[in-house]
Amino acid sequence: MRRIFTVMAAVAVSALFLSSCGNSVYDKGDRMPDVTDADIDTVSYVLGMYFASMVNTVDFGELNLSKMREGFYDVLNDRETRVENNNQVLMMYIQQYLFERSTYLSDKAKEEGEKFLEENKAKEGVVETESGLQYMIVQEGSGISPEPNDTVEINYRGTLVNGEEFDSSYERGETAVLPLNRVIKGWTEGMQYVKEGGRINLYIPYDLAYGQRGTGPIPGYSTLIFEVELVKVRKFNPEASKAAAERK
């Protein structure tokens, strides 16, 4: 609840900066003796950056910045507001809107994912398994294939079906090391079809990924696409695993 209200305030303050028509000053209390205009300009700019960064973490879709500015100044100047100026009431409006937005995005992701998979399975080189997972071998490897309890060292890029990238080891500049028994089902199954040194594309339906709720930048019901390079397979060692568990 508190986070929603913080985001709401951030949106309003960001609107102040983005829709500004001339210089504005907010003066509440005395200025500290040693503070200069440059100091105030800097902290004001940083505050704007901070609020905008928080706003960017929430997908509101389209917003009217001039109306946000109007609401901001109505509260700041103790004018009559269009909606009751009560934290619980304001949070209720925003929570309801974000809930409806989340439902819309999930429905859209499900529809787009189903359409994509239907068209994708007809493409040359794409294999669909009994679970509904689809994959394509891009480059045959020469090593071993991992098993469900193994750990893999990989490079990968993950996107939604609209091409939006949500994760990439390439961007981080380092490989990822993942135990296959602790990842989404589509990964656990899909990585068994590629050999060490090979490349595979995984097309993972939502029920083998993050399900109905999604996670982070991934909406619920999202079909995921991964381009994966299998660098190395680290075979599961039951004795080492047992010893590590006993040391805990």
Phi, psi and omega in degrees: 000311181298321181297319179299317181293324178298317178296319179300315178297322179297319178300315182296316181293322177298323178298325177303317181285315187286333183250015185300136175236076183106172182285139178233144180233132174249119185236110178225102182096170183283149174282140176295145188304321186268002182277131181260171175300322179297321178297316180294319178299319182293311181293329177293317179295315179297321178297319176298317177300316183298311180296318180296322178297320178293320179298322182293346180278352182239133181269094177273346188077228182273137177226152179261103185295327180293324178289325176295320177298319180298314179297321180301310183286331176299317179289316183299325183258014177056038176270167177294134183256157181286334179237146180307127182277074182224130185306316182294320179294316181295318178295325179298316179300312185290318179299318180296318180295315181294327176296314179296322178295317180296319178297317178299312182296323179293315178299319180295316180296321180296313180297314181294323180294316180296319178295317180299312183296323180297318180283324186292325185293344179273354182283149181298132177092349181272131179245134175251129182267175182299330182285344185104352175294142174240144178212161176218127176282117180271323179213125179291133174271175181242357182261205182272161173263142180287158173249167189304332181265359181281167175248140182241143170256125190219161161245141184204162174223129181245133179225161169277172183292343177274004178091355181289123181278131179244348180196147180196123174288334178297319179295325179282343177077022178205152179289161176251145178244116187231128170285126186290347177269008180231018180243179179296155185302322181298327176287314181304315179286310189297323183291345178284349182266357182241150180260158178306130183091355182263175178232142181218144170256129179250132177242104195250116177294158188303326183286349174253006180242246184254015169067208186284336187265335182072190178197138178051236181280002183261112179294159174302152178067021183277130167280136185245146177240127178236132169258117190234136173248117180274104184281314184204146174252127176253108186293144179293131179244100184299326181292316179294322179294320179294318179296319179296321179294323180289334180284342181284000000 
